[in-house]
Amino acid sequence: MDAYAGSSIMENMVPLKDVAPAATNTVNTQFILLEKGSITQDGKETTCLALVADETASVHFQMWGSECKAFEPGDIIRLTDGIFSYHKNNLVLRGGKKGKAEKVGEFTMLFVETPNMSEIHWARDPDNPKKFLQEAVISPHSRIFPPSQ
C-alpha cells in the first residue's frame, strides 16, 4: 500500500518553475537546499530562509522551528502539501501549517539557480482572481543569496 501512496505523490510532483502563488497547501515538489540563512527568533517563532533549487528553477524556502536545524546545504528535501505565498512581504515556498518537509537524500541532484521564482512579480489573473500570473522578473537570481562570482 505504501508503494502506491509514494508513487501518487511522485506523479503529482511539481517542478519549481511551475509553482505559482496560491492560498492553499497544494505544492508537492522536491529540491536540493543550496544555501541557508541565519536562524532568527521573532517572539516564539523561529525561522530561517534558504535557497533551494531543482533542475528547472530556484526559490526561497522558509523553514520553521525544528526545520531550521534539521536541514543543511546539500540535503534533498521532499515537500508535500506546501504553499507558495507571501510571508512578511517575501514570496516564499514553505510547509505552512498543513505541509511536511522531509529529507530524502543528499548531494546528488541536478539544479539551476535561475530563474528564481521568488524574484518574480506576480499579478492576479484578470480572468480568474484566485490565480496569479507572472508579470515581471524582479531579478534573474536571488537577491538574498547572490551567486558567487
Phi and psi in radians as a Rosetta constraint file:
Dihedral C 1 N 2 CA 2 C 2 CIRCULARHARMONIC -1.065 0.35
Dihedral N 2 CA 2 C 2 N 3 CIRCULARHARMONIC -0.641 0.35
Dihedral C 2 N 3 CA 3 C 3 CIRCULARHARMONIC -1.052 0.35
Dihedral N 3 CA 3 C 3 N 4 CIRCULARHARMONIC -0.690 0.35
Dihedral C 3 N 4 CA 4 C 4 CIRCULARHARMONIC -1.189 0.35
Dihedral N 4 CA 4 C 4 N 5 CIRCULARHARMONIC -0.724 0.35
Dihedral C 4 N 5 CA 5 C 5 CIRCULARHARMONIC -1.087 0.35
Dihedral N 5 CA 5 C 5 N 6 CIRCULARHARMONIC -0.767 0.35
Dihedral C 5 N 6 CA 6 C 6 CIRCULARHARMONIC -1.130 0.35
Dihedral N 6 CA 6 C 6 N 7 CIRCULARHARMONIC -0.709 0.35
Dihedral C 6 N 7 CA 7 C 7 CIRCULARHARMONIC -1.224 0.35
Dihedral N 7 CA 7 C 7 N 8 CIRCULARHARMONIC -0.575 0.35
Dihedral C 7 N 8 CA 8 C 8 CIRCULARHARMONIC -1.196 0.35
Dihedral N 8 CA 8 C 8 N 9 CIRCULARHARMONIC -0.604 0.35
Dihedral C 8 N 9 CA 9 C 9 CIRCULARHARMONIC -1.127 0.35
Dihedral N 9 CA 9 C 9 N 10 CIRCULARHARMONIC -0.787 0.35
Dihedral C 9 N 10 CA 10 C 10 CIRCULARHARMONIC -1.099 0.35
Dihedral N 10 CA 10 C 10 N 11 CIRCULARHARMONIC -0.659 0.35
Dihedral C 10 N 11 CA 11 C 11 CIRCULARHARMONIC -1.151 0.35
Dihedral N 11 CA 11 C 11 N 12 CIRCULARHARMONIC -0.502 0.35
Dihedral C 11 N 12 CA 12 C 12 CIRCULARHARMONIC -1.637 0.35
Dihedral N 12 CA 12 C 12 N 13 CIRCULARHARMONIC 0.166 0.35
Dihedral C 12 N 13 CA 13 C 13 CIRCULARHARMONIC -1.160 0.35
Dihedral N 13 CA 13 C 13 N 14 CIRCULARHARMONIC 2.401 0.35
Dihedral C 13 N 14 CA 14 C 14 CIRCULARHARMONIC -1.905 0.35
Dihedral N 14 CA 14 C 14 N 15 CIRCULARHARMONIC 2.266 0.35
Dihedral C 14 N 15 CA 15 C 15 CIRCULARHARMONIC -1.176 0.35
Dihedral N 15 CA 15 C 15 N 16 CIRCULARHARMONIC 2.587 0.35
Dihedral C 15 N 16 CA 16 C 16 CIRCULARHARMONIC -1.009 0.35
Dihedral N 16 CA 16 C 16 N 17 CIRCULARHARMONIC -0.542 0.35
Dihedral C 16 N 17 CA 17 C 17 CIRCULARHARMONIC -1.110 0.35
Dihedral N 17 CA 17 C 17 N 18 CIRCULARHARMONIC -0.296 0.35
Dihedral C 17 N 18 CA 18 C 18 CIRCULARHARMONIC -1.779 0.35
Dihedral N 18 CA 18 C 18 N 19 CIRCULARHARMONIC 0.038 0.35
Dihedral C 18 N 19 CA 19 C 19 CIRCULARHARMONIC -1.306 0.35
Dihedral N 19 CA 19 C 19 N 20 CIRCULARHARMONIC 2.517 0.35
Dihedral C 19 N 20 CA 20 C 20 CIRCULARHARMONIC -2.439 0.35
Dihedral N 20 CA 20 C 20 N 21 CIRCULARHARMONIC 2.613 0.35
Dihedral C 20 N 21 CA 21 C 21 CIRCULARHARMONIC -0.980 0.35
Dihedral N 21 CA 21 C 21 N 22 CIRCULARHARMONIC 2.443 0.35
Dihedral C 21 N 22 CA 22 C 22 CIRCULARHARMONIC -2.745 0.35
Dihedral N 22 CA 22 C 22 N 23 CIRCULARHARMONIC 2.824 0.35
Dihedral C 22 N 23 CA 23 C 23 CIRCULARHARMONIC -1.705 0.35
Dihedral N 23 CA 23 C 23 N 24 CIRCULARHARMONIC 0.131 0.35
Dihedral C 23 N 24 CA 24 C 24 CIRCULARHARMONIC -2.126 0.35
Dihedral N 24 CA 24 C 24 N 25 CIRCULARHARMONIC 2.680 0.35
Dihedral C 24 N 25 CA 25 C 25 CIRCULARHARMONIC -1.486 0.35
Dihedral N 25 CA 25 C 25 N 26 CIRCULARHARMONIC 1.532 0.35
Dihedral C 25 N 26 CA 26 C 26 CIRCULARHARMONIC -2.280 0.35
Dihedral N 26 CA 26 C 26 N 27 CIRCULARHARMONIC 0.113 0.35
Dihedral C 26 N 27 CA 27 C 27 CIRCULARHARMONIC -1.558 0.35
Dihedral N 27 CA 27 C 27 N 28 CIRCULARHARMONIC 2.067 0.35
Dihedral C 27 N 28 CA 28 C 28 CIRCULARHARMONIC -1.999 0.35
Dihedral N 28 CA 28 C 28 N 29 CIRCULARHARMONIC 2.064 0.35
Dihedral C 28 N 29 CA 29 C 29 CIRCULARHARMONIC -2.693 0.35
Dihedral N 29 CA 29 C 29 N 30 CIRCULARHARMONIC 3.009 0.35
Dihedral C 29 N 30 CA 30 C 30 CIRCULARHARMONIC -2.447 0.35
Dihedral N 30 CA 30 C 30 N 31 CIRCULARHARMONIC 2.454 0.35
Dihedral C 30 N 31 CA 31 C 31 CIRCULARHARMONIC -2.711 0.35
Dihedral N 31 CA 31 C 31 N 32 CIRCULARHARMONIC 2.953 0.35
Dihedral C 31 N 32 CA 32 C 32 CIRCULARHARMONIC -1.873 0.35
Dihedral N 32 CA 32 C 32 N 33 CIRCULARHARMONIC 2.418 0.35
Dihedral C 32 N 33 CA 33 C 33 CIRCULARHARMONIC -1.440 0.35
Dihedral N 33 CA 33 C 33 N 34 CIRCULARHARMONIC 2.062 0.35
Dihedral C 33 N 34 CA 34 C 34 CIRCULARHARMONIC -1.613 0.35
Dihedral N 34 CA 34 C 34 N 35 CIRCULARHARMONIC -0.848 0.35
Dihedral C 34 N 35 CA 35 C 35 CIRCULARHARMONIC -2.475 0.35
Dihedral N 35 CA 35 C 35 N 36 CIRCULARHARMONIC 2.618 0.35
Dihedral C 35 N 36 CA 36 C 36 CIRCULARHARMONIC -2.237 0.35
Dihedral N 36 CA 36 C 36 N 37 CIRCULARHARMONIC 2.253 0.35
Dihedral C 36 N 37 CA 37 C 37 CIRCULARHARMONIC -1.375 0.35
Dihedral N 37 CA 37 C 37 N 38 CIRCULARHARMONIC 3.133 0.35
Dihedral C 37 N 38 CA 38 C 38 CIRCULARHARMONIC -1.275 0.35
Dihedral N 38 CA 38 C 38 N 39 CIRCULARHARMONIC 2.668 0.35
Dihedral C 38 N 39 CA 39 C 39 CIRCULARHARMONIC -1.408 0.35
Dihedral N 39 CA 39 C 39 N 40 CIRCULARHARMONIC 2.276 0.35
Dihedral C 39 N 40 CA 40 C 40 CIRCULARHARMONIC -2.064 0.35
Dihedral N 40 CA 40 C 40 N 41 CIRCULARHARMONIC 2.613 0.35
Dihedral C 40 N 41 CA 41 C 41 CIRCULARHARMONIC -2.022 0.35
Dihedral N 41 CA 41 C 41 N 42 CIRCULARHARMONIC 2.085 0.35
Dihedral C 41 N 42 CA 42 C 42 CIRCULARHARMONIC -2.160 0.35
Dihedral N 42 CA 42 C 42 N 43 CIRCULARHARMONIC 1.627 0.35
Dihedral C 42 N 43 CA 43 C 43 CIRCULARHARMONIC 1.185 0.35
Dihedral N 43 CA 43 C 43 N 44 CIRCULARHARMONIC -2.169 0.35
Dihedral C 43 N 44 CA 44 C 44 CIRCULARHARMONIC -1.517 0.35
Dihedral N 44 CA 44 C 44 N 45 CIRCULARHARMONIC -0.166 0.35
Dihedral C 44 N 45 CA 45 C 45 CIRCULARHARMONIC -1.506 0.35
Dihedral N 45 CA 45 C 45 N 46 CIRCULARHARMONIC 2.118 0.35
Dihedral C 45 N 46 CA 46 C 46 CIRCULARHARMONIC -1.819 0.35
Dihedral N 46 CA 46 C 46 N 47 CIRCULARHARMONIC 2.177 0.35
Dihedral C 46 N 47 CA 47 C 47 CIRCULARHARMONIC -2.408 0.35
Dihedral N 47 CA 47 C 47 N 48 CIRCULARHARMONIC 2.800 0.35
Dihedral C 47 N 48 CA 48 C 48 CIRCULARHARMONIC -2.682 0.35
Dihedral N 48 CA 48 C 48 N 49 CIRCULARHARMONIC 2.567 0.35
Dihedral C 48 N 49 CA 49 C 49 CIRCULARHARMONIC -1.778 0.35
Dihedral N 49 CA 49 C 49 N 50 CIRCULARHARMONIC 2.514 0.35
Dihedral C 49 N 50 CA 50 C 50 CIRCULARHARMONIC -2.361 0.35
Dihedral N 50 CA 50 C 50 N 51 CIRCULARHARMONIC 2.787 0.35
Dihedral C 50 N 51 CA 51 C 51 CIRCULARHARMONIC -1.813 0.35
Dihedral N 51 CA 51 C 51 N 52 CIRCULARHARMONIC 2.138 0.35
Dihedral C 51 N 52 CA 52 C 52 CIRCULARHARMONIC -2.194 0.35
Dihedral N 52 CA 52 C 52 N 53 CIRCULARHARMONIC 2.774 0.35
Dihedral C 52 N 53 CA 53 C 53 CIRCULARHARMONIC -2.693 0.35
Dihedral N 53 CA 53 C 53 N 54 CIRCULARHARMONIC 2.762 0.35
Dihedral C 53 N 54 CA 54 C 54 CIRCULARHARMONIC -2.238 0.35
Dihedral N 54 CA 54 C 54 N 55 CIRCULARHARMONIC -2.856 0.35
Dihedral C 54 N 55 CA 55 C 55 CIRCULARHARMONIC -1.336 0.35
Dihedral N 55 CA 55 C 55 N 56 CIRCULARHARMONIC -0.018 0.35
Dihedral C 55 N 56 CA 56 C 56 CIRCULARHARMONIC -1.998 0.35
Dihedral N 56 CA 56 C 56 N 57 CIRCULARHARMONIC -0.466 0.35
Dihedral C 56 N 57 CA 57 C 57 CIRCULARHARMONIC -3.010 0.35
Dihedral N 57 CA 57 C 57 N 58 CIRCULARHARMONIC 3.062 0.35
Dihedral C 57 N 58 CA 58 C 58 CIRCULARHARMONIC -2.150 0.35
Dihedral N 58 CA 58 C 58 N 59 CIRCULARHARMONIC 2.960 0.35
Dihedral C 58 N 59 CA 59 C 59 CIRCULARHARMONIC -2.817 0.35
Dihedral N 59 CA 59 C 59 N 60 CIRCULARHARMONIC 2.750 0.35
Dihedral C 59 N 60 CA 60 C 60 CIRCULARHARMONIC -1.460 0.35
Dihedral N 60 CA 60 C 60 N 61 CIRCULARHARMONIC 2.289 0.35
Dihedral C 60 N 61 CA 61 C 61 CIRCULARHARMONIC -2.017 0.35
Dihedral N 61 CA 61 C 61 N 62 CIRCULARHARMONIC 2.110 0.35
Dihedral C 61 N 62 CA 62 C 62 CIRCULARHARMONIC -1.590 0.35
Dihedral N 62 CA 62 C 62 N 63 CIRCULARHARMONIC 2.091 0.35
Dihedral C 62 N 63 CA 63 C 63 CIRCULARHARMONIC -1.807 0.35
Dihedral N 63 CA 63 C 63 N 64 CIRCULARHARMONIC 2.606 0.35
Dihedral C 63 N 64 CA 64 C 64 CIRCULARHARMONIC -2.192 0.35
Dihedral N 64 CA 64 C 64 N 65 CIRCULARHARMONIC 2.541 0.35
Dihedral C 64 N 65 CA 65 C 65 CIRCULARHARMONIC 0.874 0.35
Dihedral N 65 CA 65 C 65 N 66 CIRCULARHARMONIC -2.178 0.35
Dihedral C 65 N 66 CA 66 C 66 CIRCULARHARMONIC -1.141 0.35
Dihedral N 66 CA 66 C 66 N 67 CIRCULARHARMONIC -0.374 0.35
Dihedral C 66 N 67 CA 67 C 67 CIRCULARHARMONIC -1.042 0.35
Dihedral N 67 CA 67 C 67 N 68 CIRCULARHARMONIC -0.567 0.35
Dihedral C 67 N 68 CA 68 C 68 CIRCULARHARMONIC -1.047 0.35
Dihedral N 68 CA 68 C 68 N 69 CIRCULARHARMONIC -0.630 0.35
Dihedral C 68 N 69 CA 69 C 69 CIRCULARHARMONIC -1.662 0.35
Dihedral N 69 CA 69 C 69 N 70 CIRCULARHARMONIC -0.346 0.35
Dihedral C 69 N 70 CA 70 C 70 CIRCULARHARMONIC -1.308 0.35
Dihedral N 70 CA 70 C 70 N 71 CIRCULARHARMONIC -0.543 0.35
Dihedral C 70 N 71 CA 71 C 71 CIRCULARHARMONIC -1.937 0.35
Dihedral N 71 CA 71 C 71 N 72 CIRCULARHARMONIC 2.438 0.35
Dihedral C 71 N 72 CA 72 C 72 CIRCULARHARMONIC -2.268 0.35
Dihedral N 72 CA 72 C 72 N 73 CIRCULARHARMONIC 2.771 0.35
Dihedral C 72 N 73 CA 73 C 73 CIRCULARHARMONIC -0.918 0.35
Dihedral N 73 CA 73 C 73 N 74 CIRCULARHARMONIC 2.393 0.35
Dihedral C 73 N 74 CA 74 C 74 CIRCULARHARMONIC 1.739 0.35
Dihedral N 74 CA 74 C 74 N 75 CIRCULARHARMONIC -0.294 0.35
Dihedral C 74 N 75 CA 75 C 75 CIRCULARHARMONIC -1.276 0.35
Dihedral N 75 CA 75 C 75 N 76 CIRCULARHARMONIC 2.411 0.35
Dihedral C 75 N 76 CA 76 C 76 CIRCULARHARMONIC -1.697 0.35
Dihedral N 76 CA 76 C 76 N 77 CIRCULARHARMONIC 2.183 0.35
Dihedral C 76 N 77 CA 77 C 77 CIRCULARHARMONIC -2.084 0.35
Dihedral N 77 CA 77 C 77 N 78 CIRCULARHARMONIC 2.357 0.35
Dihedral C 77 N 78 CA 78 C 78 CIRCULARHARMONIC -1.818 0.35
Dihedral N 78 CA 78 C 78 N 79 CIRCULARHARMONIC 2.181 0.35
Dihedral C 78 N 79 CA 79 C 79 CIRCULARHARMONIC -1.860 0.35
Dihedral N 79 CA 79 C 79 N 80 CIRCULARHARMONIC 2.164 0.35
Dihedral C 79 N 80 CA 80 C 80 CIRCULARHARMONIC -2.029 0.35
Dihedral N 80 CA 80 C 80 N 81 CIRCULARHARMONIC 2.407 0.35
Dihedral C 80 N 81 CA 81 C 81 CIRCULARHARMONIC 0.973 0.35
Dihedral N 81 CA 81 C 81 N 82 CIRCULARHARMONIC 0.722 0.35
Dihedral C 81 N 82 CA 82 C 82 CIRCULARHARMONIC -1.432 0.35
Dihedral N 82 CA 82 C 82 N 83 CIRCULARHARMONIC 3.066 0.35
Dihedral C 82 N 83 CA 83 C 83 CIRCULARHARMONIC -2.382 0.35
Dihedral N 83 CA 83 C 83 N 84 CIRCULARHARMONIC 2.439 0.35
Dihedral C 83 N 84 CA 84 C 84 CIRCULARHARMONIC -1.959 0.35
Dihedral N 84 CA 84 C 84 N 85 CIRCULARHARMONIC 1.789 0.35
Dihedral C 84 N 85 CA 85 C 85 CIRCULARHARMONIC -2.686 0.35
Dihedral N 85 CA 85 C 85 N 86 CIRCULARHARMONIC 3.112 0.35
Dihedral C 85 N 86 CA 86 C 86 CIRCULARHARMONIC -1.454 0.35
Dihedral N 86 CA 86 C 86 N 87 CIRCULARHARMONIC 2.363 0.35
Dihedral C 86 N 87 CA 87 C 87 CIRCULARHARMONIC -2.337 0.35
Dihedral N 87 CA 87 C 87 N 88 CIRCULARHARMONIC 1.990 0.35
Dihedral C 87 N 88 CA 88 C 88 CIRCULARHARMONIC 0.916 0.35
Dihedral N 88 CA 88 C 88 N 89 CIRCULARHARMONIC 0.878 0.35
Dihedral C 88 N 89 CA 89 C 89 CIRCULARHARMONIC 1.167 0.35
Dihedral N 89 CA 89 C 89 N 90 CIRCULARHARMONIC 0.161 0.35
Dihedral C 89 N 90 CA 90 C 90 CIRCULARHARMONIC -1.965 0.35
Dihedral N 90 CA 90 C 90 N 91 CIRCULARHARMONIC 2.324 0.35
Dihedral C 90 N 91 CA 91 C 91 CIRCULARHARMONIC -1.462 0.35
Dihedral N 91 CA 91 C 91 N 92 CIRCULARHARMONIC 1.984 0.35
Dihedral C 91 N 92 CA 92 C 92 CIRCULARHARMONIC -2.335 0.35
Dihedral N 92 CA 92 C 92 N 93 CIRCULARHARMONIC 2.651 0.35
Dihedral C 92 N 93 CA 93 C 93 CIRCULARHARMONIC -1.574 0.35
Dihedral N 93 CA 93 C 93 N 94 CIRCULARHARMONIC 2.394 0.35
Dihedral C 93 N 94 CA 94 C 94 CIRCULARHARMONIC -2.754 0.35
Dihedral N 94 CA 94 C 94 N 95 CIRCULARHARMONIC 2.891 0.35
Dihedral C 94 N 95 CA 95 C 95 CIRCULARHARMONIC -1.297 0.35
Dihedral N 95 CA 95 C 95 N 96 CIRCULARHARMONIC -0.594 0.35
Dihedral C 95 N 96 CA 96 C 96 CIRCULARHARMONIC 1.156 0.35
Dihedral N 96 CA 96 C 96 N 97 CIRCULARHARMONIC -2.867 0.35
Dihedral C 96 N 97 CA 97 C 97 CIRCULARHARMONIC -1.279 0.35
Dihedral N 97 CA 97 C 97 N 98 CIRCULARHARMONIC -0.489 0.35
Dihedral C 97 N 98 CA 98 C 98 CIRCULARHARMONIC -1.775 0.35
Dihedral N 98 CA 98 C 98 N 99 CIRCULARHARMONIC -0.325 0.35
Dihedral C 98 N 99 CA 99 C 99 CIRCULARHARMONIC -1.435 0.35
Dihedral N 99 CA 99 C 99 N 100 CIRCULARHARMONIC 2.955 0.35
Dihedral C 99 N 100 CA 100 C 100 CIRCULARHARMONIC -2.469 0.35
Dihedral N 100 CA 100 C 100 N 101 CIRCULARHARMONIC 2.273 0.35
Dihedral C 100 N 101 CA 101 C 101 CIRCULARHARMONIC -1.993 0.35
Dihedral N 101 CA 101 C 101 N 102 CIRCULARHARMONIC 2.287 0.35
Dihedral C 101 N 102 CA 102 C 102 CIRCULARHARMONIC -2.449 0.35
Dihedral N 102 CA 102 C 102 N 103 CIRCULARHARMONIC 2.517 0.35
Dihedral C 102 N 103 CA 103 C 103 CIRCULARHARMONIC -1.303 0.35
Dihedral N 103 CA 103 C 103 N 104 CIRCULARHARMONIC 2.263 0.35
Dihedral C 103 N 104 CA 104 C 104 CIRCULARHARMONIC -2.138 0.35
Dihedral N 104 CA 104 C 104 N 105 CIRCULARHARMONIC 0.023 0.35
Dihedral C 104 N 105 CA 105 C 105 CIRCULARHARMONIC 3.031 0.35
Dihedral N 105 CA 105 C 105 N 106 CIRCULARHARMONIC -3.006 0.35
Dihedral C 105 N 106 CA 106 C 106 CIRCULARHARMONIC -2.708 0.35
Dihedral N 106 CA 106 C 106 N 107 CIRCULARHARMONIC 2.569 0.35
Dihedral C 106 N 107 CA 107 C 107 CIRCULARHARMONIC 1.200 0.35
Dihedral N 107 CA 107 C 107 N 108 CIRCULARHARMONIC -0.591 0.35
Dihedral C 107 N 108 CA 108 C 108 CIRCULARHARMONIC -1.755 0.35
Dihedral N 108 CA 108 C 108 N 109 CIRCULARHARMONIC 1.497 0.35
Dihedral C 108 N 109 CA 109 C 109 CIRCULARHARMONIC -2.716 0.35
Dihedral N 109 CA 109 C 109 N 110 CIRCULARHARMONIC 2.315 0.35
Dihedral C 109 N 110 CA 110 C 110 CIRCULARHARMONIC -1.258 0.35
Dihedral N 110 CA 110 C 110 N 111 CIRCULARHARMONIC 2.506 0.35
Dihedral C 110 N 111 CA 111 C 111 CIRCULARHARMONIC -2.694 0.35
Dihedral N 111 CA 111 C 111 N 112 CIRCULARHARMONIC 2.805 0.35
Dihedral C 111 N 112 CA 112 C 112 CIRCULARHARMONIC -2.259 0.35
Dihedral N 112 CA 112 C 112 N 113 CIRCULARHARMONIC 2.659 0.35
Dihedral C 112 N 113 CA 113 C 113 CIRCULARHARMONIC -1.730 0.35
Dihedral N 113 CA 113 C 113 N 114 CIRCULARHARMONIC -0.182 0.35
Dihedral C 113 N 114 CA 114 C 114 CIRCULARHARMONIC -2.225 0.35
Dihedral N 114 CA 114 C 114 N 115 CIRCULARHARMONIC 2.499 0.35
Dihedral C 114 N 115 CA 115 C 115 CIRCULARHARMONIC -1.336 0.35
Dihedral N 115 CA 115 C 115 N 116 CIRCULARHARMONIC 2.768 0.35
Dihedral C 115 N 116 CA 116 C 116 CIRCULARHARMONIC -1.748 0.35
Dihedral N 116 CA 116 C 116 N 117 CIRCULARHARMONIC 2.015 0.35
Dihedral C 116 N 117 CA 117 C 117 CIRCULARHARMONIC -1.159 0.35
Dihedral N 117 CA 117 C 117 N 118 CIRCULARHARMONIC -0.362 0.35
Dihedral C 117 N 118 CA 118 C 118 CIRCULARHARMONIC -1.382 0.35
Dihedral N 118 CA 118 C 118 N 119 CIRCULARHARMONIC -0.230 0.35
Dihedral C 118 N 119 CA 119 C 119 CIRCULARHARMONIC -1.798 0.35
Dihedral N 119 CA 119 C 119 N 120 CIRCULARHARMONIC 0.465 0.35
Dihedral C 119 N 120 CA 120 C 120 CIRCULARHARMONIC -1.990 0.35
Dihedral N 120 CA 120 C 120 N 121 CIRCULARHARMONIC 2.396 0.35
Dihedral C 120 N 121 CA 121 C 121 CIRCULARHARMONIC -1.521 0.35
Dihedral N 121 CA 121 C 121 N 122 CIRCULARHARMONIC 2.178 0.35
Dihedral C 121 N 122 CA 122 C 122 CIRCULARHARMONIC -1.884 0.35
Dihedral N 122 CA 122 C 122 N 123 CIRCULARHARMONIC 2.571 0.35
Dihedral C 122 N 123 CA 123 C 123 CIRCULARHARMONIC -2.278 0.35
Dihedral N 123 CA 123 C 123 N 124 CIRCULARHARMONIC 2.653 0.35
Dihedral C 123 N 124 CA 124 C 124 CIRCULARHARMONIC -1.120 0.35
Dihedral N 124 CA 124 C 124 N 125 CIRCULARHARMONIC 2.454 0.35
Dihedral C 124 N 125 CA 125 C 125 CIRCULARHARMONIC -1.240 0.35
Dihedral N 125 CA 125 C 125 N 126 CIRCULARHARMONIC 2.119 0.35
Dihedral C 125 N 126 CA 126 C 126 CIRCULARHARMONIC -1.105 0.35
Dihedral N 126 CA 126 C 126 N 127 CIRCULARHARMONIC -0.420 0.35
Dihedral C 126 N 127 CA 127 C 127 CIRCULARHARMONIC -1.513 0.35
Dihedral N 127 CA 127 C 127 N 128 CIRCULARHARMONIC -0.311 0.35
Dihedral C 127 N 128 CA 128 C 128 CIRCULARHARMONIC -2.646 0.35
Dihedral N 128 CA 128 C 128 N 129 CIRCULARHARMONIC 1.658 0.35
Dihedral C 128 N 129 CA 129 C 129 CIRCULARHARMONIC -1.086 0.35
Dihedral N 129 CA 129 C 129 N 130 CIRCULARHARMONIC -0.187 0.35
Dihedral C 129 N 130 CA 130 C 130 CIRCULARHARMONIC -1.488 0.35
Dihedral N 130 CA 130 C 130 N 131 CIRCULARHARMONIC -0.165 0.35
Dihedral C 130 N 131 CA 131 C 131 CIRCULARHARMONIC -1.936 0.35
Dihedral N 131 CA 131 C 131 N 132 CIRCULARHARMONIC 2.730 0.35
Dihedral C 131 N 132 CA 132 C 132 CIRCULARHARMONIC -2.061 0.35
Dihedral N 132 CA 132 C 132 N 133 CIRCULARHARMONIC 2.622 0.35
Dihedral C 132 N 133 CA 133 C 133 CIRCULARHARMONIC -2.127 0.35
Dihedral N 133 CA 133 C 133 N 134 CIRCULARHARMONIC 2.596 0.35
Dihedral C 133 N 134 CA 134 C 134 CIRCULARHARMONIC -1.210 0.35
Dihedral N 134 CA 134 C 134 N 135 CIRCULARHARMONIC 2.201 0.35
Dihedral C 134 N 135 CA 135 C 135 CIRCULARHARMONIC -1.809 0.35
Dihedral N 135 CA 135 C 135 N 136 CIRCULARHARMONIC -0.787 0.35
Dihedral C 135 N 136 CA 136 C 136 CIRCULARHARMONIC -2.759 0.35
Dihedral N 136 CA 136 C 136 N 137 CIRCULARHARMONIC 2.656 0.35
Dihedral C 136 N 137 CA 137 C 137 CIRCULARHARMONIC -1.566 0.35
Dihedral N 137 CA 137 C 137 N 138 CIRCULARHARMONIC 2.103 0.35
Dihedral C 137 N 138 CA 138 C 138 CIRCULARHARMONIC -1.299 0.35
Dihedral N 138 CA 138 C 138 N 139 CIRCULARHARMONIC -0.814 0.35
Dihedral C 138 N 139 CA 139 C 139 CIRCULARHARMONIC -2.638 0.35
Dihedral N 139 CA 139 C 139 N 140 CIRCULARHARMONIC 2.475 0.35
Dihedral C 139 N 140 CA 140 C 140 CIRCULARHARMONIC -1.213 0.35
Dihedral N 140 CA 140 C 140 N 141 CIRCULARHARMONIC -0.379 0.35
Dihedral C 140 N 141 CA 141 C 141 CIRCULARHARMONIC -2.316 0.35
Dihedral N 141 CA 141 C 141 N 142 CIRCULARHARMONIC 3.025 0.35
Dihedral C 141 N 142 CA 142 C 142 CIRCULARHARMONIC -1.099 0.35
Dihedral N 142 CA 142 C 142 N 143 CIRCULARHARMONIC 2.242 0.35
Dihedral C 142 N 143 CA 143 C 143 CIRCULARHARMONIC -1.476 0.35
Dihedral N 143 CA 143 C 143 N 144 CIRCULARHARMONIC -0.277 0.35
Dihedral C 143 N 144 CA 144 C 144 CIRCULARHARMONIC -1.479 0.35
Dihedral N 144 CA 144 C 144 N 145 CIRCULARHARMONIC -0.675 0.35
Dihedral C 144 N 145 CA 145 C 145 CIRCULARHARMONIC -2.107 0.35
Dihedral N 145 CA 145 C 145 N 146 CIRCULARHARMONIC 1.349 0.35
Dihedral C 145 N 146 CA 146 C 146 CIRCULARHARMONIC -1.120 0.35
Dihedral N 146 CA 146 C 146 N 147 CIRCULARHARMONIC 2.589 0.35
Dihedral C 146 N 147 CA 147 C 147 CIRCULARHARMONIC -1.132 0.35
Dihedral N 147 CA 147 C 147 N 148 CIRCULARHARMONIC 2.543 0.35
Dihedral C 147 N 148 CA 148 C 148 CIRCULARHARMONIC -1.331 0.35
Dihedral N 148 CA 148 C 148 N 149 CIRCULARHARMONIC 2.485 0.35
